[in-house]
Structures are given as structure tokens and as C-alpha cells.
Amino acid sequence: MSAFMHDSAHVDALVHAHIQQGITDDGTVHEVGTTLGRMLLLQNADAVAWRYNLTANDEGSREYAGYLAQANAYRYDPDDAGKPWRAFPGGAIRHAIRGYVYQCEEHPAWDASEARRFCDDLDARIVDDLDGSDLRSWAITAAPAARA
């Protein structure tokens, strides 16, 4: 299997869906969302580094350091402005969960990880709907899609 680092927008969609499910106290949304997003990105970074043995040489160490910097830079902002991935219906979020899990599940620590518990809990709470059938993506990005 190959593995890649998800865009912060993908993780943001998962964190936002988690918060919208009422799992998080509104008084700490920013802090909890930021902590959850960083945790998910760090797990993804560790999985990619493990898969490609990125710490085995200087170039790999720099790549892994970039992934860690991406994770540490993540900030959850409750404001939805300019974030279309926050309006995705349940079916699209469920598919995004599966896309995230696929990138992380080969890592030896995955089964006992907080990230797996997060994904399992969110997946159990999501209600599928037909409106999400055209938004099923393994990877959500903030970058605009290229037009042909």
C-alpha cells in the first residue's frame, strides 16, 4: 500500500464534523478542535514516515519534519467562512473518514491510537444521506480543483 499526508482541510472536515455531532463542549471548541486536528495530522505523519522509512536519511528526515510542522501549525477556527468542506453531508464525511483511516491503518500503533478511537466514534455517529453521493472523496483539499 502507498500512503500520503492528508491536507489540513481533510482533517478540518473531520474535526468539524466531530464538533457538529455535539461531542465537544462549546466553551472549548477552538482548543479541543486544535488538539484533535493536530493529533490526527501527527498520526498521519507517523504513518507516512513509517511506511517510507523517512527518518532513515537526511532527505527523509526533512520530509517528515515538514509533515510534523504541518501538524503543529494546524489551528481549528470555528468560523466556517471560506471552508466549503465544512458543509459536506454525512455520506461525504463517512467516506473522508475511510480515506483518512486507509492512510494510517498500516502503522503498528494504529489499533491502539487515539486517532483510531476518534475515527471509530465519529463514524458511529455519522448519518449517511444521499446528498453526499457526489461528494465522496478519499482526500479533501483546500486547493481549488483544476478546470479542464
mmCIF file of the C-alpha atoms, coordinates in Angstrom:
data_MODEL
# 
_entry.id   MODEL 
# 
loop_
_atom_site.group_PDB 
_atom_site.id 
_atom_site.type_symbol 
_atom_site.label_atom_id 
_atom_site.label_alt_id 
_atom_site.label_comp_id 
_atom_site.label_asym_id 
_atom_site.label_entity_id 
_atom_site.label_seq_id 
_atom_site.pdbx_PDB_ins_code 
_atom_site.Cartn_x 
_atom_site.Cartn_y 
_atom_site.Cartn_z 
_atom_site.occupancy 
_atom_site.B_iso_or_equiv 
_atom_site.pdbx_formal_charge 
_atom_site.auth_seq_id 
_atom_site.auth_comp_id 
_atom_site.auth_asym_id 
_atom_site.auth_atom_id 
_atom_site.pdbx_PDB_model_num 
ATOM 1   C CA . MET A 1 1   ? 0.000   0.000  0.000   1.00 0.00 ? 1   MET A CA 1 
ATOM 2   C CA . SER A 1 2   ? 1.094   3.560  -0.573  1.00 0.00 ? 2   SER A CA 1 
ATOM 3   C CA . ALA A 1 3   ? 0.462   6.363  1.906   1.00 0.00 ? 3   ALA A CA 1 
ATOM 4   C CA . PHE A 1 4   ? 0.237   10.131 1.681   1.00 0.00 ? 4   PHE A CA 1 
ATOM 5   C CA . MET A 1 5   ? -0.146  13.070 4.002   1.00 0.00 ? 5   MET A CA 1 
ATOM 6   C CA . HIS A 1 6   ? -3.660  14.486 4.048   1.00 0.00 ? 6   HIS A CA 1 
ATOM 7   C CA . ASP A 1 7   ? -4.258  18.178 3.539   1.00 0.00 ? 7   ASP A CA 1 
ATOM 8   C CA . SER A 1 8   ? -5.185  20.077 6.698   1.00 0.00 ? 8   SER A CA 1 
ATOM 9   C CA . ALA A 1 9   ? -8.611  20.730 5.116   1.00 0.00 ? 9   ALA A CA 1 
ATOM 10  C CA . HIS A 1 10  ? -9.344  16.990 5.193   1.00 0.00 ? 10  HIS A CA 1 
ATOM 11  C CA . VAL A 1 11  ? -8.593  16.810 8.899   1.00 0.00 ? 11  VAL A CA 1 
ATOM 12  C CA . ASP A 1 12  ? -10.510 20.048 9.466   1.00 0.00 ? 12  ASP A CA 1 
ATOM 13  C CA . ALA A 1 13  ? -13.601 18.483 7.874   1.00 0.00 ? 13  ALA A CA 1 
ATOM 14  C CA . LEU A 1 14  ? -13.335 15.508 10.249  1.00 0.00 ? 14  LEU A CA 1 
ATOM 15  C CA . VAL A 1 15  ? -12.787 17.708 13.309  1.00 0.00 ? 15  VAL A CA 1 
ATOM 16  C CA . HIS A 1 16  ? -15.667 19.973 12.339  1.00 0.00 ? 16  HIS A CA 1 
ATOM 17  C CA . ALA A 1 17  ? -17.991 17.001 11.834  1.00 0.00 ? 17  ALA A CA 1 
ATOM 18  C CA . HIS A 1 18  ? -16.936 15.714 15.258  1.00 0.00 ? 18  HIS A CA 1 
ATOM 19  C CA . ILE A 1 19  ? -17.769 19.059 16.855  1.00 0.00 ? 19  ILE A CA 1 
ATOM 20  C CA . GLN A 1 20  ? -21.079 19.291 14.974  1.00 0.00 ? 20  GLN A CA 1 
ATOM 21  C CA . GLN A 1 21  ? -22.065 15.927 16.432  1.00 0.00 ? 21  GLN A CA 1 
ATOM 22  C CA . GLY A 1 22  ? -22.103 17.647 19.830  1.00 0.00 ? 22  GLY A CA 1 
ATOM 23  C CA . ILE A 1 23  ? -19.175 15.671 21.157  1.00 0.00 ? 23  ILE A CA 1 
ATOM 24  C CA . THR A 1 24  ? -17.303 18.804 22.252  1.00 0.00 ? 24  THR A CA 1 
ATOM 25  C CA . ASP A 1 25  ? -18.222 21.449 24.821  1.00 0.00 ? 25  ASP A CA 1 
ATOM 26  C CA . ASP A 1 26  ? -18.880 24.746 23.002  1.00 0.00 ? 26  ASP A CA 1 
ATOM 27  C CA . GLY A 1 27  ? -16.765 26.676 25.511  1.00 0.00 ? 27  GLY A CA 1 
ATOM 28  C CA . THR A 1 28  ? -13.586 24.940 24.373  1.00 0.00 ? 28  THR A CA 1 
ATOM 29  C CA . VAL A 1 29  ? -14.273 24.395 20.671  1.00 0.00 ? 29  VAL A CA 1 
ATOM 30  C CA . HIS A 1 30  ? -11.138 26.158 19.437  1.00 0.00 ? 30  HIS A CA 1 
ATOM 31  C CA . GLU A 1 31  ? -8.795  24.394 21.868  1.00 0.00 ? 31  GLU A CA 1 
ATOM 32  C CA . VAL A 1 32  ? -10.342 20.952 21.553  1.00 0.00 ? 32  VAL A CA 1 
ATOM 33  C CA . GLY A 1 33  ? -10.630 21.233 17.767  1.00 0.00 ? 33  GLY A CA 1 
ATOM 34  C CA . THR A 1 34  ? -6.995  22.293 17.502  1.00 0.00 ? 34  THR A CA 1 
ATOM 35  C CA . THR A 1 35  ? -5.856  19.433 19.733  1.00 0.00 ? 35  THR A CA 1 
ATOM 36  C CA . LEU A 1 36  ? -7.887  16.878 17.758  1.00 0.00 ? 36  LEU A CA 1 
ATOM 37  C CA . GLY A 1 37  ? -6.686  18.167 14.391  1.00 0.00 ? 37  GLY A CA 1 
ATOM 38  C CA . ARG A 1 38  ? -3.055  18.093 15.464  1.00 0.00 ? 38  ARG A CA 1 
ATOM 39  C CA . MET A 1 39  ? -3.473  14.579 16.839  1.00 0.00 ? 39  MET A CA 1 
ATOM 40  C CA . LEU A 1 40  ? -4.937  13.361 13.532  1.00 0.00 ? 40  LEU A CA 1 
ATOM 41  C CA . LEU A 1 41  ? -2.236  15.033 11.453  1.00 0.00 ? 41  LEU A CA 1 
ATOM 42  C CA . LEU A 1 42  ? 0.528   13.691 13.701  1.00 0.00 ? 42  LEU A CA 1 
ATOM 43  C CA . GLN A 1 43  ? -0.847  10.156 13.363  1.00 0.00 ? 43  GLN A CA 1 
ATOM 44  C CA . ASN A 1 44  ? -0.952  10.588 9.589   1.00 0.00 ? 44  ASN A CA 1 
ATOM 45  C CA . ALA A 1 45  ? 2.642   11.921 9.596   1.00 0.00 ? 45  ALA A CA 1 
ATOM 46  C CA . ASP A 1 46  ? 3.843   8.990  11.692  1.00 0.00 ? 46  ASP A CA 1 
ATOM 47  C CA . ALA A 1 47  ? 2.110   6.522  9.365   1.00 0.00 ? 47  ALA A CA 1 
ATOM 48  C CA . VAL A 1 48  ? 3.673   8.036  6.242   1.00 0.00 ? 48  VAL A CA 1 
ATOM 49  C CA . ALA A 1 49  ? 7.113   8.214  7.909   1.00 0.00 ? 49  ALA A CA 1 
ATOM 50  C CA . TRP A 1 50  ? 6.828   4.583  8.994   1.00 0.00 ? 50  TRP A CA 1 
ATOM 51  C CA . ARG A 1 51  ? 5.633   3.429  5.567   1.00 0.00 ? 51  ARG A CA 1 
ATOM 52  C CA . TYR A 1 52  ? 8.500   5.117  3.717   1.00 0.00 ? 52  TYR A CA 1 
ATOM 53  C CA . ASN A 1 53  ? 11.144  4.929  6.471   1.00 0.00 ? 53  ASN A CA 1 
ATOM 54  C CA . LEU A 1 54  ? 11.533  8.700  6.247   1.00 0.00 ? 54  LEU A CA 1 
ATOM 55  C CA . THR A 1 55  ? 13.852  9.020  9.207   1.00 0.00 ? 55  THR A CA 1 
ATOM 56  C CA . ALA A 1 56  ? 16.482  6.751  7.662   1.00 0.00 ? 56  ALA A CA 1 
ATOM 57  C CA . ASN A 1 57  ? 18.280  9.568  5.845   1.00 0.00 ? 57  ASN A CA 1 
ATOM 58  C CA . ASP A 1 58  ? 18.587  13.352 5.847   1.00 0.00 ? 58  ASP A CA 1 
ATOM 59  C CA . GLU A 1 59  ? 16.149  13.886 2.976   1.00 0.00 ? 59  GLU A CA 1 
ATOM 60  C CA . GLY A 1 60  ? 13.535  11.665 4.619   1.00 0.00 ? 60  GLY A CA 1 
ATOM 61  C CA . SER A 1 61  ? 14.061  13.381 7.948   1.00 0.00 ? 61  SER A CA 1 
ATOM 62  C CA . ARG A 1 62  ? 13.401  16.763 6.316   1.00 0.00 ? 62  ARG A CA 1 
ATOM 63  C CA . GLU A 1 63  ? 10.225  15.437 4.663   1.00 0.00 ? 63  GLU A CA 1 
ATOM 64  C CA . TYR A 1 64  ? 8.979   14.041 7.975   1.00 0.00 ? 64  TYR A CA 1 
ATOM 65  C CA . ALA A 1 65  ? 9.864   17.325 9.712   1.00 0.00 ? 65  ALA A CA 1 
ATOM 66  C CA . GLY A 1 66  ? 7.681   19.105 7.144   1.00 0.00 ? 66  GLY A CA 1 
ATOM 67  C CA . TYR A 1 67  ? 4.762   16.821 7.986   1.00 0.00 ? 67  TYR A CA 1 
ATOM 68  C CA . LEU A 1 68  ? 5.287   17.468 11.692  1.00 0.00 ? 68  LEU A CA 1 
ATOM 69  C CA . ALA A 1 69  ? 5.359   21.215 11.036  1.00 0.00 ? 69  ALA A CA 1 
ATOM 70  C CA . GLN A 1 70  ? 2.059   20.921 9.128   1.00 0.00 ? 70  GLN A CA 1 
ATOM 71  C CA . ALA A 1 71  ? 0.523   19.130 12.100  1.00 0.00 ? 71  ALA A CA 1 
ATOM 72  C CA . ASN A 1 72  ? 1.826   21.616 14.635  1.00 0.00 ? 72  ASN A CA 1 
ATOM 73  C CA . ALA A 1 73  ? 0.631   24.570 12.528  1.00 0.00 ? 73  ALA A CA 1 
ATOM 74  C CA . TYR A 1 74  ? -2.973  23.300 12.464  1.00 0.00 ? 74  TYR A CA 1 
ATOM 75  C CA . ARG A 1 75  ? -5.449  25.607 14.202  1.00 0.00 ? 75  ARG A CA 1 
ATOM 76  C CA . TYR A 1 76  ? -9.156  24.922 14.401  1.00 0.00 ? 76  TYR A CA 1 
ATOM 77  C CA . ASP A 1 77  ? -11.207 28.032 13.743  1.00 0.00 ? 77  ASP A CA 1 
ATOM 78  C CA . PRO A 1 78  ? -14.958 27.728 14.410  1.00 0.00 ? 78  PRO A CA 1 
ATOM 79  C CA . ASP A 1 79  ? -15.646 30.266 11.622  1.00 0.00 ? 79  ASP A CA 1 
ATOM 80  C CA . ASP A 1 80  ? -16.871 28.403 8.523   1.00 0.00 ? 80  ASP A CA 1 
ATOM 81  C CA . ALA A 1 81  ? -16.187 31.268 6.092   1.00 0.00 ? 81  ALA A CA 1 
ATOM 82  C CA . GLY A 1 82  ? -14.275 30.101 3.042   1.00 0.00 ? 82  GLY A CA 1 
ATOM 83  C CA . LYS A 1 83  ? -14.316 26.456 4.108   1.00 0.00 ? 83  LYS A CA 1 
ATOM 84  C CA . PRO A 1 84  ? -16.733 24.569 1.807   1.00 0.00 ? 84  PRO A CA 1 
ATOM 85  C CA . TRP A 1 85  ? -15.609 21.195 3.203   1.00 0.00 ? 85  TRP A CA 1 
ATOM 86  C CA . ARG A 1 86  ? -17.448 22.061 6.399   1.00 0.00 ? 86  ARG A CA 1 
ATOM 87  C CA . ALA A 1 87  ? -20.793 21.801 4.606   1.00 0.00 ? 87  ALA A CA 1 
ATOM 88  C CA . PHE A 1 88  ? -20.282 18.223 3.460   1.00 0.00 ? 88  PHE A CA 1 
ATOM 89  C CA . PRO A 1 89  ? -23.143 15.864 4.272   1.00 0.00 ? 89  PRO A CA 1 
ATOM 90  C CA . GLY A 1 90  ? -22.758 12.725 6.358   1.00 0.00 ? 90  GLY A CA 1 
ATOM 91  C CA . GLY A 1 91  ? -22.067 10.396 3.451   1.00 0.00 ? 91  GLY A CA 1 
ATOM 92  C CA . ALA A 1 92  ? -19.123 12.504 2.305   1.00 0.00 ? 92  ALA A CA 1 
ATOM 93  C CA . ILE A 1 93  ? -17.719 12.718 5.833   1.00 0.00 ? 93  ILE A CA 1 
ATOM 94  C CA . ARG A 1 94  ? -18.014 8.963  6.269   1.00 0.00 ? 94  ARG A CA 1 
ATOM 95  C CA . HIS A 1 95  ? -16.024 8.487  3.077   1.00 0.00 ? 95  HIS A CA 1 
ATOM 96  C CA . ALA A 1 96  ? -13.443 11.045 4.267   1.00 0.00 ? 96  ALA A CA 1 
ATOM 97  C CA . ILE A 1 97  ? -13.059 9.022  7.480   1.00 0.00 ? 97  ILE A CA 1 
ATOM 98  C CA . ARG A 1 98  ? -12.331 5.921  5.421   1.00 0.00 ? 98  ARG A CA 1 
ATOM 99  C CA . GLY A 1 99  ? -9.800  7.840  3.324   1.00 0.00 ? 99  GLY A CA 1 
ATOM 100 C CA . TYR A 1 100 ? -8.002  9.001  6.460   1.00 0.00 ? 100 TYR A CA 1 
ATOM 101 C CA . VAL A 1 101 ? -8.026  5.525  8.018   1.00 0.00 ? 101 VAL A CA 1 
ATOM 102 C CA . TYR A 1 102 ? -6.619  3.989  4.839   1.00 0.00 ? 102 TYR A CA 1 
ATOM 103 C CA . GLN A 1 103 ? -3.580  6.274  5.074   1.00 0.00 ? 103 GLN A CA 1 
ATOM 104 C CA . CYS A 1 104 ? -2.914  5.412  8.718   1.00 0.00 ? 104 CYS A CA 1 
ATOM 105 C CA . GLU A 1 105 ? -4.025  1.858  9.401   1.00 0.00 ? 105 GLU A CA 1 
ATOM 106 C CA . GLU A 1 106 ? -0.800  0.070  8.464   1.00 0.00 ? 106 GLU A CA 1 
ATOM 107 C CA . HIS A 1 107 ? 1.177   1.876  11.169  1.00 0.00 ? 107 HIS A CA 1 
ATOM 108 C CA . PRO A 1 108 ? 1.902   -0.589 14.009  1.00 0.00 ? 108 PRO A CA 1 
ATOM 109 C CA . ALA A 1 109 ? 0.469   1.790  16.644  1.00 0.00 ? 109 ALA A CA 1 
ATOM 110 C CA . TRP A 1 110 ? -2.799  2.427  14.749  1.00 0.00 ? 110 TRP A CA 1 
ATOM 111 C CA . ASP A 1 111 ? -5.002  -0.106 16.547  1.00 0.00 ? 111 ASP A CA 1 
ATOM 112 C CA . ALA A 1 112 ? -4.308  1.410  19.976  1.00 0.00 ? 112 ALA A CA 1 
ATOM 113 C CA . SER A 1 113 ? -4.227  5.026  18.800  1.00 0.00 ? 113 SER A CA 1 
ATOM 114 C CA . GLU A 1 114 ? -6.389  7.938  19.842  1.00 0.00 ? 114 GLU A CA 1 
ATOM 115 C CA . ALA A 1 115 ? -6.836  8.682  16.130  1.00 0.00 ? 115 ALA A CA 1 
ATOM 116 C CA . ARG A 1 116 ? -8.468  5.295  15.564  1.00 0.00 ? 116 ARG A CA 1 
ATOM 117 C CA . ARG A 1 117 ? -10.820 5.844  18.509  1.00 0.00 ? 117 ARG A CA 1 
ATOM 118 C CA . PHE A 1 118 ? -11.684 9.286  17.111  1.00 0.00 ? 118 PHE A CA 1 
ATOM 119 C CA . CYS A 1 119 ? -12.473 7.822  13.672  1.00 0.00 ? 119 CYS A CA 1 
ATOM 120 C CA . ASP A 1 120 ? -14.490 4.911  15.076  1.00 0.00 ? 120 ASP A CA 1 
ATOM 121 C CA . ASP A 1 121 ? -16.514 7.248  17.289  1.00 0.00 ? 121 ASP A CA 1 
ATOM 122 C CA . LEU A 1 122 ? -17.191 9.760  14.512  1.00 0.00 ? 122 LEU A CA 1 
ATOM 123 C CA . ASP A 1 123 ? -18.069 7.013  12.028  1.00 0.00 ? 123 ASP A CA 1 
ATOM 124 C CA . ALA A 1 124 ? -20.586 5.563  14.500  1.00 0.00 ? 124 ALA A CA 1 
ATOM 125 C CA . ARG A 1 125 ? -22.282 8.956  14.881  1.00 0.00 ? 125 ARG A CA 1 
ATOM 126 C CA . ILE A 1 126 ? -22.483 9.973  11.217  1.00 0.00 ? 126 ILE A CA 1 
ATOM 127 C CA . VAL A 1 127 ? -25.788 9.552  9.441   1.00 0.00 ? 127 VAL A CA 1 
ATOM 128 C CA . ASP A 1 128 ? -25.423 8.725  5.754   1.00 0.00 ? 128 ASP A CA 1 
ATOM 129 C CA . ASP A 1 129 ? -27.559 10.643 3.324   1.00 0.00 ? 129 ASP A CA 1 
ATOM 130 C CA . LEU A 1 130 ? -27.998 10.508 -0.413  1.00 0.00 ? 130 LEU A CA 1 
ATOM 131 C CA . ASP A 1 131 ? -26.952 14.147 -0.778  1.00 0.00 ? 131 ASP A CA 1 
ATOM 132 C CA . GLY A 1 132 ? -23.358 13.109 -0.141  1.00 0.00 ? 132 GLY A CA 1 
ATOM 133 C CA . SER A 1 133 ? -23.171 10.632 -3.014  1.00 0.00 ? 133 SER A CA 1 
ATOM 134 C CA . ASP A 1 134 ? -21.485 13.123 -5.352  1.00 0.00 ? 134 ASP A CA 1 
ATOM 135 C CA . LEU A 1 135 ? -19.001 14.340 -2.710  1.00 0.00 ? 135 LEU A CA 1 
ATOM 136 C CA . ARG A 1 136 ? -17.290 11.079 -1.829  1.00 0.00 ? 136 ARG A CA 1 
ATOM 137 C CA . SER A 1 137 ? -13.585 11.723 -1.743  1.00 0.00 ? 137 SER A CA 1 
ATOM 138 C CA . TRP A 1 138 ? -10.638 9.959  -0.213  1.00 0.00 ? 138 TRP A CA 1 
ATOM 139 C CA . ALA A 1 139 ? -8.879  13.293 0.121   1.00 0.00 ? 139 ALA A CA 1 
ATOM 140 C CA . ILE A 1 140 ? -10.351 16.729 0.798   1.00 0.00 ? 140 ILE A CA 1 
ATOM 141 C CA . THR A 1 141 ? -8.110  19.676 -0.068  1.00 0.00 ? 141 THR A CA 1 
ATOM 142 C CA . ALA A 1 142 ? -8.386  23.426 0.336   1.00 0.00 ? 142 ALA A CA 1 
ATOM 143 C CA . ALA A 1 143 ? -6.860  23.942 -3.099  1.00 0.00 ? 143 ALA A CA 1 
ATOM 144 C CA . PRO A 1 144 ? -9.342  24.759 -5.864  1.00 0.00 ? 144 PRO A CA 1 
ATOM 145 C CA . ALA A 1 145 ? -9.920  21.955 -8.319  1.00 0.00 ? 145 ALA A CA 1 
ATOM 146 C CA . ALA A 1 146 ? -8.264  22.304 -11.711 1.00 0.00 ? 146 ALA A CA 1 
ATOM 147 C CA . ARG A 1 147 ? -10.654 23.049 -14.540 1.00 0.00 ? 147 ARG A CA 1 
ATOM 148 C CA . ALA A 1 148 ? -10.314 21.314 -17.888 1.00 0.00 ? 148 ALA A CA 1 
# 
